[in-house]
Amino acid sequence: MPEKTQGEELKEKLFNCKKSGWENISEEEGSRIFQYCDGYIDFLNKSKTEREIVKNATQMAINKGFKSINEYESLKPGDKVYYVNRDKNLFLVVIGKENIENGINIIGSHADSPRLDLKPNPIYEDKGFAYFKTHYYGGIKKYQWTTIPLSIHGVIVKTNGEKIEVNIGEKDDEPIFTITDLLPHLAQEQMQKKLKDGIEGENLNLLIGSIPYNDEKVSEKIKLNILNILNKKYGIVEKDFLSAELELVPALKCRSMGFDESLIAGYGQDDKVSVYTSLTAILNVENPEKTAACLFVDKEEIGSMGNTGMESNVFSTFMSEILNKLNVNKPNLLDKMFCNSKMLSADVDAGFDPIYASVSEPHNASFLNKGIGISKYTGVAGKANGSDANAEFVAYVRNIFESNKVSYQIAELGRVDLGGGGTIAYILANKGVDVLDCGVPVLSMHSPYEVTSKFDVYEAYRGYEAFLKY
């Protein structure tokens, strides 16, 4: 090869040039990436809701030696602890050798994703059809949720405490459901509306059946037939919907995408990709110097409120119990621990899409296939309501990634005064924790079928593991 000119050498030294991560991947490393992502795809297909995430992740943790906090009388370095909050949160902790007062390493992600929820009184009949009424959850483009196959997941809880798990529409021998839309021939008025108003929220009604109950003396025969089917299958009556949490999610399989199979297409990768990569990372942590923790929380898509959201005090209560069982607790120790802790807020970033390039500022956008994305700050407009990491902590994380040869990029969410968003970062930052947003770039975020890069997914896993072990 010809020798590099002085200018070429200087540019290589001084410029931050990001290439596709696939360019220098060995065949062996490529096989590891694809094998790891096969596990991720399988996990995503089994875990479409926050309850399913917590159930499956808890079992994976138990298989790797984690025990419930309630099983421990006392704790010591090397112990692996978990706590489940209301079947919607999971906290995993590996006790480190160092004094916990010096802080812990935390990775936090959220298990909920945009979807449609059934209303408390969902079922009705109209002109030969039975429907479920829905209320959308999180930021969605409503038109994207029509004319696609949908499945129903969740629980129905009777007044006697019996809990019935529902999962219908995922298997090939099960029926699916859908929300209808107008044919183009009759949609002239609809297509004159703004895109956001083309489908109204109150019209996101799920078509669930059309056969009437065979009895001439009763009214609402189709509704009666559907309730009779549900009664036989689940033992419920209409009133039991009042204490149900039933979610509609795409009945679409997560799949490898592209002729080269370099991409992953699937529902709920915001933010289940962070759940899986951080989960598999902490499962590899043994006898760390600093205590390592992973948080999988709920309600991020609607503000992190409630007793299963990051705004709740449950994680602090759990950590207080750990301090008690380490026999080190004292006044203000929890606060000191948080003030000395470090965290990656593991949430996805908007990947640069060449088709919609105008919404991004390419010098500060995250690109698929270039590694995990770091966002120093979030918020909107003038960084309002955002979390902004200090330079010292950004350098700390850069050092970990570069020392472990983890591919990363630094970005922000869209053009100034156009883009913006938030994560759970500010909530832990308010406790004094150093926090940096760090996640996988995604195309078609919040849609029923999001796209990620297998290279980026694997680099996120490697980066999270390096951070937890540092």
Sequence and secondary structure as in RCSB ss.txt:
>XXXX:A:sequence
MPEKTQGEELKEKLFNCKKSGWENISEEEGSRIFQYCDGYIDFLNKSKTEREIVKNATQMAINKGFKSINEYESL
KPGDKVYYVNRDKNLFLVVIGKENIENGINIIGSHADSPRLDLKPNPIYEDKGFAYFKTHYYGGIKKYQWTTIPL
SIHGVIVKTNGEKIEVNIGEKDDEPIFTITDLLPHLAQEQMQKKLKDGIEGENLNLLIGSIPYNDEKVSEKIKLN
ILNILNKKYGIVEKDFLSAELELVPALKCRSMGFDESLIAGYGQDDKVSVYTSLTAILNVENPEKTAACLFVDKE
EIGSMGNTGMESNVFSTFMSEILNKLNVNKPNLLDKMFCNSKMLSADVDAGFDPIYASVSEPHNASFLNKGIGIS
KYTGVAGKANGSDANAEFVAYVRNIFESNKVSYQIAELGRVDLGGGGTIAYILANKGVDVLDCGVPVLSMHSPYE
VTSKFDVYEAYRGYEAFLKY
>XXXX:A:secstr
     HHHHHHHHHS     TTTT  HHHHHHHHHHHHHHHHHHHH  SHHHHHHHHHHHHHHTT EEGGG SS 
 TT EEEEEETTTEEEEEE  SS GGG  EEEEEE    EEEEEEEEEEEETTEEEEEEEEESS  GGGGSSS E
EEEEEEE TTS EEEEEESSSTTS  BB     GGG TTGGGS GGGSS GGG  EEEE    S TT SSHHHHH
HHHHHHHHH   GGGGGGEEEEEEE    EEESTT  EEEETTHHHHHHHHHHHHHHTT  S SS EEEEEEB G
GGTS STTBTTSSHHHHHHHHHHHHTT   TTHHHHHHHT EEEE   EEB  GGGGGGS GGG B TTS EEEE
SB EETTTBT  B  HHHHHHHHHHHHHTT  EEE  SSSTTT EE  SHHHHHTTT EEEEEE EEBSTTSSSE
EEEHHHHHHHHHHHHHHHH 
